[in-house]
């Protein structure tokens, strides 16, 4: 599990003195659910891999809530596992048939695409479950746009459905070869990992284009804060697509990579400036470290 660390500073500052802190942007950490090894891996920005958790039963989807806790859909066990920021693991929900998609709305409710039941379930922050939508053939990837509308990929039907904030359902796209992961860029365009070995891009109005092709069954999608798109495919790779075009291999040697999720960037202090003399002050800056240990 992840360990968190504290950075502290104590110094002499006078009454009315000013402490100036220059903050630099923290690095985002990419998390990947690896179905084949039963592990969740984390990657630094330069692709260094470590094991965040192991001993899982076919992990598929990942999602962070606003508090920074990581949620994992565990297919074989039918559980949703939660990992807190201090590394503690617990079962958030159980009794699902084949959970494959996760997404949080702005209120902090968790939405789960459950394949075998054909339902999308909604969980409140305290774990109370209700059926949000039903009648899917195989609900997979889930994603919310900036307006709060939920988009759901139905793998077997080849469709993507849109649900407005008041629950009205419509077909956003159809005729796909098997949509899996979904992700929105900062401009509101929807990206779809499709089993046809393509990544499709949809504008807000629903116009479709092929963003990338030739991968081996793309599964998970996630954007980092710089606008780079990351994609996992079942050949064991994670690919990176910068916003100005091109593609590079971010990671290789994985088993069956599935869902991807970025941890929110935590600012890190870079410069401390003291003005004044006198009273002592203690300032504590807490952030996550990029180190991890596996297991429970």
HELIX and SHEET records of a PDB file:
SHEET    1   A 2 UNK A   2  UNK A  12  0                                        
SHEET    2   A 2 UNK A 280  UNK A 292 -1                                        
SHEET    1   B 2 UNK A  18  UNK A  24  0                                        
SHEET    2   B 2 UNK A 268  UNK A 275 -1                                        
SHEET    1   C 4 UNK A  49  UNK A  53  0                                        
SHEET    2   C 4 UNK A  39  UNK A  43 -1                                        
SHEET    3   C 4 UNK A  30  UNK A  34 -1                                        
SHEET    4   C 4 UNK A 257  UNK A 262 -1                                        
SHEET    1   D 4 UNK A  59  UNK A  64  0                                        
SHEET    2   D 4 UNK A  70  UNK A  74 -1                                        
SHEET    3   D 4 UNK A  79  UNK A  83 -1                                        
SHEET    4   D 4 UNK A  89  UNK A  93 -1                                        
SHEET    1   E 4 UNK A  99  UNK A 104  0                                        
SHEET    2   E 4 UNK A 110  UNK A 114 -1                                        
SHEET    3   E 4 UNK A 119  UNK A 123 -1                                        
SHEET    4   E 4 UNK A 129  UNK A 133 -1                                        
SHEET    1   F 4 UNK A 139  UNK A 144  0                                        
SHEET    2   F 4 UNK A 150  UNK A 154 -1                                        
SHEET    3   F 4 UNK A 159  UNK A 163 -1                                        
SHEET    4   F 4 UNK A 169  UNK A 173 -1                                        
SHEET    1   G 4 UNK A 179  UNK A 184  0                                        
SHEET    2   G 4 UNK A 190  UNK A 194 -1                                        
SHEET    3   G 4 UNK A 198  UNK A 202 -1                                        
SHEET    4   G 4 UNK A 208  UNK A 213 -1                                        
SHEET    1   H 4 UNK A 218  UNK A 223  0                                        
SHEET    2   H 4 UNK A 229  UNK A 233 -1                                        
SHEET    3   H 4 UNK A 237  UNK A 241 -1                                        
SHEET    4   H 4 UNK A 248  UNK A 251 -1                                        
END                                                                             
